[in-house]
Amino acid sequence: MSQEIAGIKIPDSALARATTEYVRAEEDDLLFNHSRRVFLWGALTGERKGLKYDAEQLYVGAMFHDLGLVEQHRSEDLRFEVDSANAARNFAKSFGLSDDDLEQIWLSIALHTTPGVPEHLRPNVALVTAGVEMDVLGINYDKFSDEQREVVTHAHPRGEEFKECILCAFANGFRHKPDTTFGTVNADVLVDENPKFKPMNFVEIIRSSPWKA
């Protein structure tokens, strides 16, 4: 029987069950509980807005969205979001999803730290980002009821130091490849950790390009 949290049923398909088992084994409590909350906030947002979304695909996107932060899933040269998206797509391929469905899962993960874009795409993409923004940034916090927030965080606790712990998890996930944070919110994490860190600068890149003018 599918578990229900805050009125949202956790998908119970073969893919969803396999996703839960796999991510639970790969991630610590911090990232696993965060990812489950991301699904719930995303689904609750979809319900509130009356959006037609695929709960299974939303679940896969939410659960895999931070896997690229985990040491055994980190590449040396790709954004962690792309590592996460690639892992999700590769994992879901064997469950008979269409190329379009796989692409939606991939986009929902790859774009979740790119503000201003996912909200204009299809619900499964938009809702993963909405869930992340609620859980990490508190965006639209007041649009969730006190009961919803209490039930979700009771089922999947944030802990007393979630804010600092998630920042640490971010930094650990891409400190070794700082240039991949160019053009994303992730550069802020490395600057906060090390004020001497100088992110790549878009203006400087233009001015130092090989073009004469």
N, C-alpha and C positions, 0 to 999 in steps of 0.2 A: 504494500500500500504506500502511495506517495506521501511523503511528509509535507505538512502545510505550515507555513510560518507567515503570520500577519496577513492571512487570507491568500497567500501565494503558494501554489503547489510547486514543490521541487520536482522537476521533470524526472520521470522514472523509466525512461526508455533505456535500451541497451547502451546507447551512446552516452547518455547522461550518467548512468550507473558506472560505466567504465571511466568516464571523465572524473567523477568523484573519487573513485578508488585510486586512479593514477595521480591526480593532483594532490590528494591527501598524503600519498607516499613521498611525493617530491618536495612539497612545501612545508615550512614550519607553521605553527599555529597562527602567527601574525598574518602571513600571506594567505593562508587557507581561509581563515575567518573573514579577512578583508574581501577576498574574492566571492565568498558566499553572500556577504552583505551587498557587494556590488550587484550581483544578480537580483537580490531582493529589492534594492532601491530602484534598479532599472525596471524591473517588472511592475513595481508599484507605480512608477512614473508612467509606464505604458498604460496601465489600467486607468490612472487618473486622467490621462489625455485621450483615452479611447483609441489607442493605436492598435493596429493589427500586427502582432509580432509573433515570431516562432519561439516559444519558450525553450525548446531544446537547444536551438542555435544560440539564443541569448545566454543560456546557461554555459554552453561551451566557451563562448567568447569571454564571459565574466570569469570563469574559473581558470582559463589559461592566460588571462591578460597580463599577469606579472611573472609568468614562469621564466621569462628570460632574465629575471634578476637572480635566479637560483644558479649557483656555481656550475653545476653540470649541464646547464642549458645556455650558458653565456658564450657567444661567439667573441672573436677578437676584433671584429670590425663593423658589426651591424648594430643599429639601434636596438636597445633591449626590447622595444615594442615589436620590432620585426622578428627578433629571435622568438618571442612569445607567439606571434602570429604564425610563423613557420611551424612551430611545434604543434600548434592546434590543428593546422591544416593537415599536416602529416599524420597526426593521430586520428583525425576524423575521416580520412580518405577511405579506410577499410569498412566504414559503416554505410556505404551506399549513397552518400550525399551527392547531389549534382555539383557540377563545377561552379554554378552560380551560388549555391548554398555555401560551398567552401570559400568562395571569394567574399561573401558577406561576413563569414566568421573571421576571415583574415583581416578584412578592413576594419571590423569592429575593434580588433585588438591593436592593429598597427596605427590607428588614428586616435587612440584614446588619450594621448597627451598633446593633441593638436587642436587647441580651442578654436571654435568658430566654424569648423568644417563638418564634423559628424552629425550635428543637429539638423543639417540639411540633406542628409542621406536617408536611406531606408531605416525603418524602426529598429531592426536588429543591430544596426551600426550605431545609431543615435543613442540607444538605451544603455549600451555598455558604457559609453562616455558619461551619460547622465548618472549612472550608478557610481562611477568613479568620482565624479565631481561632487556628488552628495557625500560620499564616505570620506574623501580626503580633504575637500575644500569647504564642505558644508553648503554648497550651492543648492538653493531651493529647500534648505533645512526646514523652514516654516511651512512648506507645503505638505509635509508629512505630519500626521497627527502624533501627539505625545504617545499614544498607545502603540502606533506603528514603530516609532523609534525605540520604545521600550522593549517591545516583543522581539524585534530584529536583533538588537544588541544583547538581549538576554540569551537568544539562541546562539549568537556568534559574537562573543564579547570583544570590545575594543581594547580592554585593558586600561590601566591607569596612565600609560605613557605612549599611547598609540601614535600620536603626532610625531614625537621624536624618534620612535622606533621605525616608523615607515620611512622617514627621511633617511635614517641610517641604512635601511634595506635598499633604498634607491641608490644611495652613494656607493654602497658595496657592490651593487649590480653593474655600475658602469664607470667606476673610478678608473679602471684600467684602460678605458677607451673614451677619453674625454671629448674627442672631436665628434663623436656620434651624438653629442648633446646639442650640436650647432642647430639653431633654428627651432629648438624645442624648449619647453619649460624646465627640462632637466638640467640645463646649464646653471640655473639658479641654485640647485642642490649642491653642486660642486663648489660654487662661489661661497655659499654659506659654510660649507665644511672647511674650505681653504680660501680665505680672502685674497691670497696671492695668485690664485688660479685666474688666468685670463682667457675667457672663452674666445673662440673664433669670432671675428667681427665682419659682418656682411659688407659694410662700407669699405673696410680695409681690403677685403678680397676683391671688390670691384676695382679699386684704385691700383692694386698691384697685379692685376691680370696682364697677360702678355699683349693685349690690344694697345695700340699707340694712342688711341683717343676713345 
